[in-house]
Amino acid sequence: MSIQGSGSPGTEEFYRKKALIGDIARQVDGGEEPVIEIRYWYPAGSIPVEIADFYSVNPVPSLLYRVLAVVPDDTSPDDVAAARTRAASSSDRSEDRIELHTTAEQEVVQVLHRGPFAEEFATLGRLGSFARELGLRRSGAHHEIHLDGFTRDTPQDALRTILRDPVA
């Protein structure tokens, strides 16, 4: 299940959409705390970027993103609509489009990053070097899997984030 957005991670709108997906996913999945995933990409016409320089070449506010939470395979659009109603989330806006989204299987490189989001640059640098050593290049949206729930006010020292990039 997902919602799309645009702009820098860490904005009020970003956190609102993240909270909304979490609120609805808990209703779909019987109260379980969802793992939130986010895919990021730049709009068509942006300068092509590799793994190591994903956040440093193009203006970060130009990012497009999709906030996702895994739901059971048999979840229907009606199930999502009912869960959205039950969630009665304060983060919900009438213009928000919540949709089921399937991600195609693909080859990836990934690494577990521990700590603040601001330190992901170094981790992405190592991941990019690893991919280059294998003769691979980024071939799709940058993907982050947030193993720990977080809000704007969560201390980031112990956060665990899987940084994943599709490669070819």
N, C-alpha and C positions, 0 to 999 in steps of 0.2 A: 504494500500500500504506500502511496507517496503523494507528495505535493511539490510542485516546482516553485522556484523563486529566482531572484537575481540580486546581485549586490554582494558586498563583503560579508563573510562569515562574522558573527559577533554583533551584528546589528540587532536592534529590537525586533525587526521584521523576521530575521533569521531565527531568533530564539522563539518568537511567537509560533512560527510554522513548525519548528522542532517540537515544541510543547503540544501543539495540536495533533501532530502525528502520534506522539506518545500517548496522549489521552484517548484517542480513538483506538489505537492498537491494543491498549489495555482492555478495552471493552470487547474487542474481537476475540482476544486470547484469554478471556476469563480472569483478568486482573493481573496477569504476569507482567513484570516490568520488561518492556521491549528493548532490544538492542537497536540503537538508532544508527543508520548508515546514511552517508551523504556522498553523492556523486557531484563532482565539479567539472565544468568545462567552460571554455571561452567562446564567445559568439563567432560565427563565420566571419572571416576577414581579419581575425586577430593574428598576431605573430605566432607561428607554430612554436610550441614549447616541448621540452623533454621532461623526464621525471624530475631531475635535479633542479630545474629552473621553473617549475610549474608556477610558483607564487611570485616569481621575481621579474618576469619579462613584460607581461601585460598588466594593465592596471587592475588590481584585485577587485575594485568596485564594479568592474565589467563582468565578473563571473556570473555564470548561470549555474543553478544547482537543483538537485532533486533530493529531498529528505525522504528517507524510506524506513519502513519497519517491516520485518518479515511477518506474514500472516499465513495461516494454514492454506494449503494449495486449493482447497475446495471453497474458499471464501468468495462470495459473489458480490457484485456491486450493491445488491440489496442488503447483504450482510454489513457492508461498510456503511451504507446509509443508516441502517438501524443502530449500529455502534456509534456513529456520529451523534445521533439523537440522544442515545443513552449517556454519552460522555458529557453532553451539555458543557463543553469546554469554554472557559472564558477566553480562550485563544482563538475561537472559531469566528470567522467572518463569512457573511453570505456569499461573497465573491470567491472564496477558497474552493478550488477544484481538487477534491481528493479522488485519486484513481488507483486502480490496481495496475501494477507495473511488473512486467517480467523482464529479467535481465538474461541475455543470451550467455551461454557458457563460453568462456574464452581463456586463453593462456594469460597468466598474470605473474608479476613479481610482487612480493609483499614483505613487510617487516612490521614487527611490533614496536611501536614508539611508546616510551614511557616518559611522562612529564608534560610540561606546558606545551600548548599548541605553538607558541612562538619558537620553540626549539625543534619543530618539525623540519625546518630548512636543512639542518645538518643531517637528519635522518634520511630525508629525501635525497640529499647529495650522495650518501652511501648507497642507497637503493638504486639511484641512477647509475652510479659507477658499476655496481653489480650487473645491472642490465646491459650496459655497454660492453663489459667483459664477455658477456654471452652473445654479443652481436645483436642485441634486441633494442627496439625503440618503442616508446609509448605509442599505443594505437587506439586510444579511446579516453573516456572520461576518468579523471583521477577519482579514486574511491577511498573513503575513510569509514571504518567500522569502529564505532565508539563502544568499547566494552564496559565502560562505566557511565552511568547517567551523569549529566552535568547541566548546570545552568550558568548564567552569566556570573554568578557569585561563587561558584564552586572553586575551591583551591585546586590548582591544576598540577601540583607536584607529583601526585601519584596516579594521574589519569593514564589509562591504557588505550591506545588507538592503533588499529591495524591500518597501515598505509598501503594501499594496493593500486597498482596500475596495470591495465591490460597491455600486452606487448606482442609484437610480431617480429 
